[in-house]
């Protein structure tokens, strides 16, 4: 800190600066967001690091032949181009995490949803800044659970365009353990099979028309962001014609094993999921159920409709008691009418095959 001004860092950067430049009004706060490439404040040695490179060249071909443009975050080390959803980040409780964002031509951010870092590391441009070229976010994994990351620049459009990916915080023991301490003096909660189901819906107009302008609607102009009419529904980037068998979605287990389903609603619909067998919800939005006496895990009998809204996450445990298929149905509901989207066609099904 410099003498007499504790807001100035040793690098000479004023970390009290926010998105609003000059007079704070709708235009300066909403349109003229501060864009920069800055050193990481309070930088520590990371325990684990990730790099995410923005790409806007992704294309999906729907079963009806319609081509859907999408954007994504690539992991340059993987060699995989335009992944959808973006690559999973997986860390352990207690780790210091670095995530370096490389933005390409346009400014973007990464918001680690459900993680609570300091403002400059939160990836919300309107209260900090948008990354013009490169920035390394730093945060500590403080609680095991299911989270996700996404761009928080012109969020309605950039999120819909596919700029999101899963984020899992494991306990120090690693994958296969739900929590770092036993639940209510019981043995450690273990699981043998795991699936993250990332559910999304797409409106072709958004993906093929609105995507031509990264700032569409940012300054209050009417570009049609109030109208969302999805006709394409996916789980882990797989269309419903293949979700029953595709290995990115469907799972396999053996009798006696415990299955953990992590469900993320990355759609702009309400999700209604129904399992063929009883399931136990053990976590909601990255928060463990059962840690306190007043928030016990919830047991849902077979066939119970379970709903979650956009950006919500629920974790379910399922016990494989007999051979056969455990079916799951996911319906995408309109927020106002609560009818299944696309005149009843907004449905995706998958299964867990038990042997």
Beta strands, then each sheet from edge to edge (+ up, - down):
strand 1: 35-36
strand 2: 48-61
strand 3: 67-74
strand 4: 86-92
strand 5: 96-102
strand 6: 111-113
strand 7: 130-131
strand 8: 134-140
strand 9: 145-150
strand 10: 164-170
strand 11: 193-202
strand 12: 232-235
strand 13: 238-239
strand 14: 251-253
strand 15: 258-265
strand 16: 270-275
strand 17: 279-284
strand 18: 287-288
strand 19: 298-300
strand 20: 306-308
strand 21: 313-319
strand 22: 324-333
strand 23: 347-354
sheet 1: 1+ 7+
sheet 2: 3+ 2- 5- 8+
sheet 3: 4+ 10+ 9- 6+
sheet 4: 13+ 12- 11+ 15+ 21- 17+ 18-
sheet 5: 13+ 12- 11+ 15+ 21- 17+ 19-
sheet 6: 14+ 23+ 22- 16+ 20-
end
